[in-house]
Amino acid sequence: MKKVFLAVFFMASVTAWSQNLVPNGGFETYSNCPDNLNQVSNASPWINPTLTSPDYFNLCAGNSTCGAPVNVTGYQYPRSGNAYTGIVTKYAGNYREYIEVPLTTTLTAGATYSFHMYIVSSNTYKNWSGDIGVYFSPTEVQVATGSPLPYTPQIRNS
């Protein structure tokens, strides 16, 4: 099964024949309401593939560190629904955060797919990189680092 390795803040979807291949693309399904940062895995099957701390924000947490719309990163309502994720795209030189999710089905070579993601800059942390990419891998990505990963994204928004 191919995995999609995403650097996103809000919602992502890969569509083929009007079928969404990204499970829980809006981060609406969750095991527990977030009560602290670094809880992206609460929005299963999303995971953190590195040693960093991608965050999960949800209205169920209220106006707290990981609530919405008010949280540690500023003020932002979810694009739709009640939840979103937050990652650091650039901090202190080479620090980066990533999120990862398995696709619901294997991608087919030669097929055409449509990919959408919604991104917004934090109110609090203004120094960010708009160079966000998506990397598709046949295996799960797990790398013990906080630096940029050594992969070339197949989709890149520079």
C-alpha positions in Angstrom: 0.0 0.0 0.0 1.4 3.4 -0.9 1.6 6.0 1.8 1.3 9.7 1.4 3.7 11.8 3.3 2.2 15.2 3.7 3.3 18.6 5.0 -0.1 20.2 5.6 -1.9 22.4 8.0 -5.5 21.7 7.3 -7.1 19.3 5.0 -5.7 17.0 2.3 -7.3 14.8 -0.3 -6.1 12.7 -3.2 -9.0 12.0 -5.5 -9.4 9.6 -8.4 -12.7 9.1 -10.1 -14.2 11.2 -7.2 -12.9 8.8 -4.6 -11.0 10.3 -1.7 -7.9 8.2 -1.1 -6.8 10.1 2.0 -8.5 8.6 5.1 -9.6 11.2 7.7 -8.4 14.0 5.4 -10.2 16.6 7.5 -8.8 15.2 10.8 -12.4 14.9 12.1 -12.2 11.4 13.4 -10.2 11.2 16.6 -9.5 8.8 19.4 -9.2 11.5 22.1 -9.7 15.2 22.1 -6.2 16.8 22.2 -5.1 18.0 25.6 -1.5 19.0 24.6 0.7 19.6 21.6 2.3 16.7 19.6 -0.9 14.6 19.4 -1.5 14.3 15.6 -1.8 10.5 16.1 -5.2 11.2 17.9 -6.5 11.8 14.4 -5.9 8.2 13.3 -4.5 7.0 10.9 -2.3 10.1 10.8 1.1 9.7 12.4 4.3 11.6 13.0 7.1 10.0 10.9 10.0 11.8 12.6 11.3 12.9 16.1 9.4 16.2 15.9 6.1 17.3 17.3 3.3 18.0 14.7 0.2 19.2 16.5 -3.6 18.4 16.4 -6.1 21.2 17.0 -9.8 20.5 17.6 -12.8 22.6 18.7 -13.5 19.9 21.4 -10.4 21.1 23.3 -11.9 24.6 23.7 -9.7 27.7 23.8 -6.6 26.0 25.1 -3.1 25.1 23.9 -4.5 22.8 21.3 -8.1 24.1 20.9 -9.7 26.0 18.1 -10.0 28.6 17.0 -7.7 30.0 19.8 -4.5 28.0 20.6 -0.8 28.4 21.1 -0.3 29.2 17.4 -2.8 32.1 17.3 -6.4 32.2 16.0 -7.7 30.0 13.2 -11.0 28.2 12.6 -10.8 24.9 10.8 -11.4 25.3 7.0 -14.3 22.9 7.5 -15.5 20.7 10.4 -13.8 20.9 13.8 -10.2 20.1 13.4 -6.8 20.7 11.7 -3.2 19.9 12.1 -0.2 22.2 12.6 3.4 21.7 11.5 6.6 23.7 11.6 7.8 24.2 8.1 10.9 26.2 9.0 12.4 26.9 12.4 16.0 27.6 13.7 17.7 26.6 10.5 16.9 23.0 9.6 14.1 22.0 12.0 11.0 20.6 10.1 7.8 18.7 11.1 5.9 16.3 8.9 2.7 14.2 9.1 2.0 10.9 7.3 -1.0 8.8 6.4 -1.6 5.6 4.5 -3.7 5.9 1.4 -6.9 3.8 1.2 -5.7 2.1 -2.0 -2.5 1.7 -4.1 -2.0 4.4 -6.7 -1.9 3.2 -10.3 1.0 4.1 -12.6 -0.2 6.3 -15.5 -3.5 7.2 -13.8 -4.4 10.8 -13.2 -5.1 12.0 -9.7 -6.1 15.3 -8.2 -4.5 16.4 -5.0 -5.8 19.3 -2.8 -4.5 20.7 0.5 -5.3 23.9 2.4 -2.6 25.8 4.1 -2.6 28.9 6.3 0.2 30.7 8.1 0.1 30.9 11.9 -0.7 34.2 13.6 2.1 33.7 16.1 4.9 32.1 14.1 5.4 34.3 11.0 8.7 32.8 9.8 7.5 29.9 7.7 8.3 28.3 4.4 5.7 28.2 1.7 7.7 25.4 0.0 5.4 22.5 1.0 5.5 19.2 -0.7 3.9 15.8 -0.8 5.9 12.6 -1.0 4.3 9.3 -2.0 6.1 6.2 -0.8 5.4 2.4 -1.2 6.5 2.0 2.4 6.0 3.9 5.7 8.4 6.7 6.2 10.0 6.6 9.7 13.2 8.7 10.2 14.8 9.6 13.5 15.4 13.3 12.7 14.1 16.8 13.1 15.9 18.0 10.0 14.6 18.0 6.4 13.9 14.5 5.1 16.0 13.2 2.2 13.1 12.6 -0.2 12.0 14.5 -3.3 8.3 15.3 -3.2 6.3 14.3 -6.2 4.0 17.3 -5.6 5.6 20.6 -4.7 4.2 24.0 -4.0 7.2 26.3 -4.0 
